[in-house]
Every structure is written in structure tokens, then in C-alpha cells.
Amino acid sequence: MSEKHVKLSRYLSYLLRHNPGDLGLTLDENGYVEVNKLLKNMNESGKVITKQMLNEIVQTDEKNRYSYNENETLIRANQGHSVKETLNLDLKETTPPEVLYHGTSEEVSEEIMRTGVNKAKRQFVHLSNKVDEAKKVGQRRGNSVVFVVDAEEMSKDGYVFYQSQNGVWLTDFVPPVYLLMMYK
């Protein structure tokens, strides 16, 4: 992906996950916005983008952050929303694997061991089924720490898990008792 596409993708992520109102957009109940309105408003704000460029971003995004509806008239972020509204992302309850991983920064690791993994401003806690993916997430804010989450026990104890379209595992909260160990 070109540097321009990377910048557009980051801005698109910001809009669709955190602040659609920045460009006068409103997410529907499923987190979608109209593609034509998105393109129009981005271009009017000076962020030059075409439908072809948007298609390339959706198709080549390494984390598969975005998805269209069936006829590509609507687009949304697959997860990671911090908007105030509760969105119905059409997630189905799914039995998780035995363990999952949560990457975070080293500076908050002690607090997480005491209080658990909270969703903060997002709709869900994000977990990965691969250590290297979790480590990448943690590296965004400094030195990375990866927690191993006993997802099987959490599920047995009644905690609900979902898996987004791009494979990210989601749950409401991970209590500290299910945090098995840390990798630095």
C-alpha cells in the first residue's frame, strides 16, 4: 500500500471507529456509513479519495479493518469502535480457543494484573489467537507485553466471546484470574 493509501486508511479508521461526526457522517445501527457520502465528505475536506482507492484500501488492509455491505453502498469498520452509540455489528457468540492473547504496553501491565483487561472506551476488549499479532498491538505505545488469557475457562464460567469478520476475538472484560502469564 502506498504512503498516501496508508494515511487515508488511518483517517478512515479514525472516522469509522471513533469520530464519524468529524466529517458530518453518522453510523447506522450496524456501524455503516454510505460510501458515496463518505467519499464526497472526504474529498470536500481535502482528503482526495476515489471509489477505486477506497476499494484498494479495503482489499489490501493487512488487518482487514473494513467491510462493505453486499452491494458495496455501505462501509464500516469491523471492530474497535469507541463511539458512544452501541452498535450491532452482527456478531455471533462463538466458542473461543483454549487460550487467546492480549497485547498492551508495559506501562499498564501491572494495573491489568490487578484489575483485568477492560474495554475502556471501546465496545469490547480485543484479543488475538496469535502471540505475534498481540505483540504488534502492544508495540503501538512503547514496550509490548502480551497476556495469555485462559479463554476456555472464561467461556466455561459464562463469559461470552465473539469473533469479528477479520478474526479479532472480542469480549466485554477479562478478569485478572484468567490472565495466565505475560510475555515481554
C-alpha positions as a Python dict, from the first residue, in 0.01 Angstrom:
ca = {
    (1, 'M'): (0, 0, 0),
    (2, 'S'): (136, 343, -90),
    (3, 'E'): (208, 602, 180),
    (4, 'K'): (-95, 802, 63),
    (5, 'H'): (-317, 495, 97),
    (6, 'V'): (-178, 427, 446),
    (7, 'K'): (-263, 784, 555),
    (8, 'L'): (-610, 756, 405),
    (9, 'S'): (-661, 419, 575),
    (10, 'R'): (-565, 564, 913),
    (11, 'Y'): (-804, 854, 864),
    (12, 'L'): (-1076, 615, 752),
    (13, 'S'): (-1020, 408, 1067),
    (14, 'Y'): (-1046, 723, 1279),
    (15, 'L'): (-1373, 820, 1111),
    (16, 'L'): (-1542, 481, 1108),
    (17, 'R'): (-1432, 376, 1458),
    (18, 'H'): (-1403, 690, 1664),
    (19, 'N'): (-1536, 1013, 1518),
    (20, 'P'): (-1764, 996, 1213),
    (21, 'G'): (-1906, 1336, 1310),
    (22, 'D'): (-1569, 1491, 1223),
    (23, 'L'): (-1689, 1483, 861),
    (24, 'G'): (-2061, 1509, 927),
    (25, 'L'): (-2112, 1133, 900),
    (26, 'T'): (-2341, 922, 1115),
    (27, 'L'): (-2301, 550, 1170),
    (28, 'D'): (-2619, 347, 1130),
    (29, 'E'): (-2712, 90, 1395),
    (30, 'N'): (-2474, -162, 1235),
    (31, 'G'): (-2180, 80, 1214),
    (32, 'Y'): (-2212, 152, 841),
    (33, 'V'): (-2193, 484, 656),
    (34, 'E'): (-2291, 550, 298),
    (35, 'V'): (-1991, 509, 67),
    (36, 'N'): (-2092, 799, -160),
    (37, 'K'): (-2135, 1035, 135),
    (38, 'L'): (-1803, 924, 285),
    (39, 'L'): (-1620, 986, -44),
    (40, 'K'): (-1794, 1320, -100),
    (41, 'N'): (-1724, 1447, 252),
    (42, 'M'): (-1363, 1329, 249),
    (43, 'N'): (-1298, 1500, -85),
    (44, 'E'): (-1467, 1820, 28),
    (45, 'S'): (-1240, 1821, 335),
    (46, 'G'): (-928, 1794, 116),
    (47, 'K'): (-869, 1420, 163),
    (48, 'V'): (-867, 1321, -204),
    (49, 'I'): (-1004, 970, -247),
    (50, 'T'): (-1185, 780, -522),
    (51, 'K'): (-1402, 469, -502),
    (52, 'Q'): (-1115, 275, -660),
    (53, 'M'): (-875, 398, -390),
    (54, 'L'): (-1128, 304, -121),
    (55, 'N'): (-1162, -44, -275),
    (56, 'E'): (-783, -85, -268),
    (57, 'I'): (-771, 18, 99),
    (58, 'V'): (-1046, -228, 191),
    (59, 'Q'): (-889, -512, -8),
    (60, 'T'): (-526, -459, 96),
    (61, 'D'): (-557, -354, 460),
    (62, 'E'): (-337, -604, 645),
    (63, 'K'): (-573, -614, 943),
    (64, 'N'): (-890, -634, 733),
    (65, 'R'): (-1033, -342, 927),
    (66, 'Y'): (-1315, -260, 686),
    (67, 'S'): (-1604, -431, 516),
    (68, 'Y'): (-1874, -336, 269),
    (69, 'N'): (-2233, -446, 268),
    (70, 'E'): (-2342, -685, -11),
    (71, 'N'): (-2373, -421, -285),
    (72, 'E'): (-2085, -201, -164),
    (73, 'T'): (-2306, 101, -97),
    (74, 'L'): (-2217, 99, 275),
    (75, 'I'): (-1885, 59, 455),
    (76, 'R'): (-1788, 5, 819),
    (77, 'A'): (-1500, -77, 1048),
    (78, 'N'): (-1518, -440, 1162),
    (79, 'Q'): (-1440, -365, 1528),
    (80, 'G'): (-1261, -121, 1756),
    (81, 'H'): (-1535, 138, 1787),
    (82, 'S'): (-1524, 396, 2063),
    (83, 'V'): (-1832, 589, 1953),
    (84, 'K'): (-2088, 645, 2229),
    (85, 'E'): (-2363, 458, 2050),
    (86, 'T'): (-2387, 83, 2093),
    (87, 'L'): (-2356, -77, 1753),
    (88, 'N'): (-2494, -408, 1634),
    (89, 'L'): (-2202, -547, 1436),
    (90, 'D'): (-2389, -873, 1362),
    (91, 'L'): (-2150, -1064, 1584),
    (92, 'K'): (-2236, -1422, 1672),
    (93, 'E'): (-2143, -1575, 2005),
    (94, 'T'): (-1850, -1809, 1937),
    (95, 'T'): (-1666, -2064, 2148),
    (96, 'P'): (-1307, -1940, 2179),
    (97, 'P'): (-990, -2149, 2154),
    (98, 'E'): (-823, -2263, 2475),
    (99, 'V'): (-608, -1951, 2501),
    (100, 'L'): (-612, -1606, 2348),
    (101, 'Y'): (-364, -1319, 2377),
    (102, 'H'): (-392, -953, 2467),
    (103, 'G'): (-116, -712, 2371),
    (104, 'T'): (-68, -388, 2557),
    (105, 'S'): (204, -150, 2669),
    (106, 'E'): (440, -241, 2950),
    (107, 'E'): (341, 68, 3148),
    (108, 'V'): (-14, -58, 3212),
    (109, 'S'): (71, -427, 3265),
    (110, 'E'): (81, -414, 3646),
    (111, 'E'): (-259, -245, 3659),
    (112, 'I'): (-401, -509, 3425),
    (113, 'M'): (-270, -785, 3653),
    (114, 'R'): (-461, -620, 3940),
    (115, 'T'): (-782, -511, 3766),
    (116, 'G'): (-809, -721, 3450),
    (117, 'V'): (-842, -616, 3088),
    (118, 'N'): (-1109, -350, 3048),
    (119, 'K'): (-1262, -234, 2723),
    (120, 'A'): (-1205, 131, 2820),
    (121, 'K'): (-1386, 347, 2564),
    (122, 'R'): (-1431, 68, 2311),
    (123, 'Q'): (-1724, -167, 2276),
    (124, 'F'): (-1513, -475, 2350),
    (125, 'V'): (-1177, -599, 2473),
    (126, 'H'): (-972, -713, 2172),
    (127, 'L'): (-792, -1046, 2183),
    (128, 'S'): (-588, -1238, 1929),
    (129, 'N'): (-529, -1606, 1870),
    (130, 'K'): (-164, -1534, 1778),
    (131, 'V'): (112, -1406, 2004),
    (132, 'D'): (282, -1206, 1727),
    (133, 'E'): (-41, -1019, 1644),
    (134, 'A'): (-94, -931, 2011),
    (135, 'K'): (268, -817, 2037),
    (136, 'K'): (221, -579, 1740),
    (137, 'V'): (-81, -427, 1912),
    (138, 'G'): (117, -373, 2231),
    (139, 'Q'): (409, -212, 2047),
    (140, 'R'): (195, 79, 1929),
    (141, 'R'): (251, 254, 2261),
    (142, 'G'): (602, 154, 2361),
    (143, 'N'): (740, -169, 2501),
    (144, 'S'): (499, -455, 2445),
    (145, 'V'): (358, -701, 2697),
    (146, 'V'): (142, -994, 2590),
    (147, 'F'): (-103, -1153, 2833),
    (148, 'V'): (-213, -1514, 2786),
    (149, 'V'): (-587, -1533, 2850),
    (150, 'D'): (-747, -1859, 2967),
    (151, 'A'): (-1037, -1818, 2725),
    (152, 'E'): (-1158, -2175, 2767),
    (153, 'E'): (-1214, -2127, 3141),
    (154, 'M'): (-1370, -1786, 3087),
    (155, 'S'): (-1616, -1940, 2842),
    (156, 'K'): (-1695, -2224, 3083),
    (157, 'D'): (-1761, -1963, 3351),
    (158, 'G'): (-2016, -1786, 3133),
    (159, 'Y'): (-1816, -1511, 2966),
    (160, 'V'): (-1929, -1450, 2609),
    (161, 'F'): (-1689, -1430, 2315),
    (162, 'Y'): (-1739, -1307, 1960),
    (163, 'Q'): (-1513, -1311, 1658),
    (164, 'S'): (-1519, -1015, 1420),
    (165, 'Q'): (-1509, -1052, 1043),
    (166, 'N'): (-1134, -1001, 1046),
    (167, 'G'): (-1064, -1265, 1310),
    (168, 'V'): (-1023, -1045, 1617),
    (169, 'W'): (-1172, -1205, 1929),
    (170, 'L'): (-1398, -981, 2137),
    (171, 'T'): (-1534, -996, 2491),
    (172, 'D'): (-1658, -744, 2748),
    (173, 'F'): (-1394, -791, 3017),
    (174, 'V'): (-1110, -1024, 3117),
    (175, 'P'): (-1084, -1060, 3497),
    (176, 'P'): (-730, -1095, 3633),
    (177, 'V'): (-790, -1454, 3744),
    (178, 'Y'): (-790, -1559, 3375),
    (179, 'L'): (-457, -1394, 3297),
    (180, 'L'): (-213, -1684, 3295),
    (181, 'M'): (124, -1515, 3226),
    (182, 'M'): (297, -1235, 3041),
    (183, 'Y'): (547, -1231, 2755),
    (184, 'K'): (776, -932, 2721),
}
